[in-house]
Amino acid sequence: MIPIVLASVLIAGALGCGTPPIEPLTSRVVNGVDAKPHSWPWQISLQYEKDGEWRHTCGGSLIAANWVMTAAHCINTQFSYRVFVGKHNLVEEEDGSKAILPEKIIVHEKWNPIFVAFGNDIALIKLSEPVTLSDQVQLGCIPAPGTLLANLYPCYITGWGRVYTGGPIADKLQQALMPVADHTTCSQSDWWGIAVRTSMVCAGGDGIVAGCNGDSGGPLNCKNAEGVWEVHGIASFVSGLGCNYEKKPTVFTRVSAFNNWIDQTHKEETSETTNGHYFQRRSE
């Protein structure tokens, strides 16, 4: 495994990505459960300001010391945002957590908010300052370009989304086992049919576990053969019939379909600087 691009020469060598100091729970429990605190340390809470209060709206993944990856549909130009790193419980103050304002938010140029199923539901947030990596704050790995996961590959969705359709968002970070439904399965007519594109990845669909409002933008975490966690998906959409609906798995933007866009965006934003922050990716 060769790290193609490094989040920082010193940091990458010492800490790498996708290897949390606090190992996450990996039971085969299908229902969502409280995650072990800070066991998904690249998970962030994207929050917007309304009436003088900050409110959680989406998840996201820290992929470099000053870059976060989330969903394009999470971004509304009418709002001000902040990124909270190192969070587990949204309603408590926690050591090691910090809110950081964006310097710039870049939405994929082909994202169409009217037609979510067109794809390109990805955005990058450049932070106004780099984070300090710790046991609570770590980088997520990006899979190699074109990586496809086998049907039923075990992955985990994480987030503070609604605990059930129409219900409240979770205070504590939740996780749930969500096996991949490959494109052949997910594109069947009684599943998502033509609405799911090859630039997407589906997970779930058993009618028990799914992403829900508030999980959007957050990661689909999958462990590779070397034991490293990679962010394979960005939570994009669920069925209008409800969050947990059989044969309507959660659909994620497939990260490995956007490596070039991610790298090019970073290159354009750093071409006039030498701040040393790059994305982490592992590949053959």
C-alpha positions as CSV (number, residue, x, y, z in Angstrom):
1,M,0.0,0.0,0.0
2,I,1.4,3.4,-1.0
3,P,0.0,6.7,0.3
4,I,-0.6,8.5,-3.0
5,V,-1.2,11.9,-1.4
6,L,-0.4,12.8,2.2
7,A,-2.3,15.0,4.6
8,S,1.0,16.4,5.9
9,V,4.4,14.8,5.6
10,L,4.9,14.7,9.3
11,I,1.4,13.8,10.3
12,A,1.0,11.1,7.7
13,G,4.2,9.4,8.8
14,A,3.2,9.4,12.5
15,L,-0.6,8.8,12.3
16,G,-1.7,7.9,8.8
17,C,-5.4,7.7,8.1
18,G,-8.2,5.2,8.7
19,T,-6.7,3.7,11.8
20,P,-8.5,5.1,14.8
21,P,-6.7,4.9,18.2
22,I,-10.0,3.9,19.7
23,E,-11.2,0.8,17.8
24,P,-14.9,1.0,16.8
25,L,-17.5,-1.6,17.6
26,T,-17.8,-4.1,14.8
27,S,-20.6,-6.4,16.0
28,R,-23.1,-7.8,13.5
29,V,-25.9,-6.0,15.2
30,V,-28.1,-4.5,12.4
31,N,-30.0,-1.9,14.4
32,G,-28.3,1.4,15.1
33,V,-26.4,1.7,18.4
34,D,-24.4,4.3,20.2
35,A,-20.9,4.4,18.7
36,K,-17.9,4.0,21.1
37,P,-16.9,7.6,21.8
38,H,-14.4,8.9,19.2
39,S,-14.0,5.6,17.5
40,W,-14.9,7.2,14.1
41,P,-12.6,10.2,14.6
42,W,-12.9,11.6,11.0
43,Q,-16.7,12.0,11.5
44,I,-17.7,15.7,11.7
45,S,-20.9,17.5,12.5
46,L,-21.8,20.2,9.9
47,Q,-23.9,22.8,11.6
48,Y,-25.7,25.9,10.4
49,E,-26.7,29.1,12.3
50,K,-30.3,30.0,12.7
51,D,-31.7,32.6,15.2
52,G,-28.4,32.8,16.9
53,E,-28.1,29.1,17.5
54,W,-26.0,26.4,15.8
55,R,-27.9,23.4,14.7
56,H,-26.7,20.0,13.3
57,T,-27.7,19.5,9.7
58,C,-25.3,16.9,8.1
59,G,-22.3,14.7,8.7
60,G,-19.0,14.7,6.8
61,S,-15.5,13.3,6.9
62,L,-12.2,15.0,7.7
63,I,-9.9,13.9,4.8
64,A,-7.1,16.3,5.4
65,A,-6.0,18.7,8.2
66,N,-8.0,21.5,6.6
67,W,-10.5,19.8,4.3
68,V,-13.8,18.1,4.9
69,M,-15.9,16.0,2.5
70,T,-19.7,16.1,2.6
71,A,-22.7,16.1,0.3
72,A,-23.6,18.9,-2.0
73,H,-27.2,18.8,-1.0
74,C,-26.1,19.7,2.6
75,I,-25.0,23.2,1.4
76,N,-27.4,26.1,1.2
77,T,-25.8,29.4,0.2
78,Q,-28.3,31.2,2.5
79,F,-26.8,29.8,5.6
80,S,-23.6,30.2,7.5
81,Y,-21.8,27.0,8.5
82,R,-19.3,25.6,10.9
83,V,-17.6,22.2,11.2
84,F,-17.4,20.6,14.6
85,V,-14.6,18.0,14.9
86,G,-14.0,15.6,17.7
87,K,-17.7,15.4,18.7
88,H,-19.5,12.4,20.1
89,N,-22.4,14.0,22.1
90,L,-23.8,17.0,20.3
91,V,-25.4,18.4,23.5
92,E,-22.4,18.2,25.8
93,E,-19.1,20.1,25.9
94,E,-16.3,17.6,25.2
95,D,-12.5,17.8,25.6
96,G,-10.8,17.7,22.2
97,S,-13.7,18.9,20.2
98,K,-13.6,22.2,18.3
99,A,-15.8,24.2,16.0
100,I,-14.1,25.6,12.9
101,L,-15.5,28.0,10.4
102,P,-15.1,27.3,6.7
103,E,-12.7,29.4,4.5
104,K,-14.4,28.1,1.4
105,I,-17.1,25.6,0.4
106,I,-16.8,24.0,-3.1
107,V,-19.8,22.2,-4.5
108,H,-19.4,19.9,-7.5
109,E,-20.1,21.9,-10.6
110,K,-22.4,19.3,-12.1
111,W,-24.5,19.0,-8.9
112,N,-28.2,19.6,-9.7
113,P,-30.3,20.2,-6.6
114,I,-33.5,19.6,-8.4
115,F,-32.5,16.1,-9.6
116,V,-30.6,14.4,-6.8
117,A,-30.5,11.1,-8.8
118,F,-28.3,12.8,-11.4
119,G,-25.5,12.3,-9.0
120,N,-22.4,14.5,-8.2
121,D,-23.7,14.9,-4.7
122,I,-20.3,15.9,-3.2
123,A,-18.8,19.0,-1.8
124,L,-15.5,20.0,-0.1
125,I,-15.1,22.4,2.7
126,K,-11.8,24.1,3.1
127,L,-11.4,25.0,6.8
128,S,-10.2,28.4,8.0
129,E,-7.5,26.6,10.1
130,P,-6.0,23.1,10.1
131,V,-7.1,20.8,12.9
132,T,-4.8,19.3,15.4
133,L,-4.9,15.5,15.1
134,S,-5.4,13.6,18.4
135,D,-7.1,10.5,19.7
136,Q,-10.4,12.3,19.1
137,V,-9.6,13.8,15.7
138,Q,-8.1,11.7,12.9
139,L,-8.2,11.6,9.1
140,G,-10.4,9.4,7.0
141,C,-8.8,7.5,4.1
142,I,-10.1,7.8,0.5
143,P,-10.3,4.5,-1.5
144,A,-8.3,4.1,-4.6
145,P,-9.9,5.4,-7.9
146,G,-12.5,3.1,-9.3
147,T,-12.7,0.8,-6.2
148,L,-15.9,-1.3,-6.2
149,L,-17.1,-3.3,-3.2
150,A,-18.6,-6.8,-3.5
151,N,-22.3,-7.4,-2.8
152,L,-22.9,-7.7,1.0
153,Y,-19.5,-6.2,1.8
154,P,-19.8,-5.2,5.5
155,C,-19.7,-1.4,6.0
156,Y,-20.9,0.9,8.7
157,I,-22.9,4.1,8.4
158,T,-22.3,6.7,11.2
159,G,-24.1,9.9,12.0
160,W,-26.4,11.8,14.3
161,G,-29.4,11.5,12.0
162,R,-33.0,10.9,13.0
163,V,-33.4,7.7,15.0
164,Y,-36.5,6.8,13.0
165,T,-38.6,8.5,10.2
166,G,-39.9,11.8,11.5
167,G,-38.1,11.3,14.9
168,P,-35.6,13.4,16.7
169,I,-31.9,13.5,15.8
170,A,-29.6,11.5,18.0
171,D,-27.5,13.2,20.7
172,K,-24.8,10.6,20.6
173,L,-23.1,9.5,17.4
174,Q,-24.8,6.4,16.1
175,Q,-23.4,3.5,14.0
176,A,-25.1,0.7,12.1
177,L,-23.9,-2.3,10.1
178,M,-25.0,-1.7,6.5
179,P,-23.8,-4.3,3.9
180,V,-23.3,-3.0,0.4
181,A,-25.9,-3.8,-2.3
182,D,-23.9,-3.9,-5.5
183,H,-25.0,-2.0,-8.6
184,T,-26.5,-5.1,-10.2
185,T,-28.7,-5.6,-7.1
186,C,-29.5,-2.0,-6.4
187,S,-30.4,-1.2,-10.0
188,Q,-33.0,-3.9,-10.2
189,S,-36.5,-2.6,-11.1
190,D,-38.0,-3.4,-7.7
191,W,-35.0,-1.7,-5.9
192,W,-33.8,1.7,-7.2
193,G,-33.9,0.9,-10.9
194,I,-32.4,3.5,-13.2
195,A,-32.3,6.1,-10.3
196,V,-29.0,4.6,-9.1
197,R,-26.0,5.4,-11.2
198,T,-22.6,3.7,-11.3
199,S,-21.1,6.7,-9.5
200,M,-23.2,5.8,-6.5
201,V,-23.0,2.9,-4.0
202,C,-26.0,1.4,-2.1
203,A,-26.0,0.0,1.4
204,G,-28.7,-1.6,3.4
205,G,-32.2,-2.3,2.0
206,D,-33.3,-4.9,4.5
207,G,-36.1,-2.6,5.8
208,I,-34.4,-2.4,9.2
209,V,-31.4,-0.1,9.0
210,A,-31.0,2.9,6.8
211,G,-29.6,6.4,6.9
212,C,-32.1,9.2,7.8
213,N,-32.3,13.0,7.9
214,G,-29.2,14.3,9.5
215,D,-27.0,11.5,8.4
216,S,-26.6,13.1,4.9
217,G,-23.0,13.9,4.0
218,G,-21.7,11.4,6.5
219,P,-19.4,8.4,5.7
220,L,-20.0,4.9,4.7
221,N,-17.0,3.3,6.5
222,C,-15.6,0.1,5.1
223,K,-12.5,-1.8,6.3
224,N,-10.1,-2.9,3.6
225,A,-8.0,-6.1,3.4
226,E,-5.1,-4.4,5.3
227,G,-7.4,-3.5,8.2
228,V,-7.6,0.2,7.3
229,W,-11.0,2.0,7.3
230,E,-11.9,3.8,4.1
231,V,-14.7,6.3,3.4
232,H,-16.4,4.7,0.4
233,G,-19.6,6.7,0.5
234,I,-21.2,10.0,1.2
235,A,-24.8,9.6,2.4
236,S,-26.9,11.1,-0.4
237,F,-30.6,10.0,-0.4
238,V,-33.2,7.6,0.9
239,S,-36.7,6.7,-0.2
240,G,-39.5,9.2,0.1
241,L,-41.5,6.4,1.6
242,G,-39.3,6.5,4.8
243,C,-35.8,6.0,6.1
244,N,-36.2,2.2,6.6
245,Y,-37.8,0.7,3.6
246,E,-37.2,-2.7,2.1
247,K,-35.3,-2.8,-1.2
248,K,-34.7,0.9,-1.0
249,P,-31.3,1.1,0.5
250,T,-29.5,4.3,1.4
251,V,-27.8,5.6,-1.6
252,F,-24.3,7.2,-1.2
253,T,-22.1,9.1,-3.6
254,R,-19.3,6.6,-4.4
255,V,-16.1,8.4,-3.4
256,S,-13.9,6.3,-5.6
257,A,-15.7,7.8,-8.6
258,F,-14.6,11.3,-7.7
259,N,-10.9,11.0,-6.9
260,N,-9.9,13.1,-9.8
261,W,-12.3,15.9,-8.9
262,I,-11.2,15.8,-5.2
263,D,-7.5,16.0,-6.2
264,Q,-8.1,18.7,-8.9
265,T,-10.1,20.8,-6.5
266,H,-7.4,20.6,-3.9
267,K,-4.7,21.4,-6.5
268,E,-6.6,24.5,-7.6
269,E,-7.0,25.7,-4.1
270,T,-3.4,25.2,-3.0
271,S,-1.6,26.1,-6.2
272,E,-0.7,29.6,-4.8
273,T,0.2,28.3,-1.3
274,T,2.6,25.9,0.2
275,N,0.7,24.9,3.3
276,G,1.6,21.3,3.0
277,H,-1.9,19.8,3.5
278,Y,-2.9,17.1,1.1
279,F,-5.5,14.3,1.0
280,Q,-4.8,10.9,2.3
281,R,-5.5,8.0,0.0
282,R,-4.3,4.4,0.0
283,S,-4.0,2.4,-3.2
284,E,-2.2,-0.7,-4.6
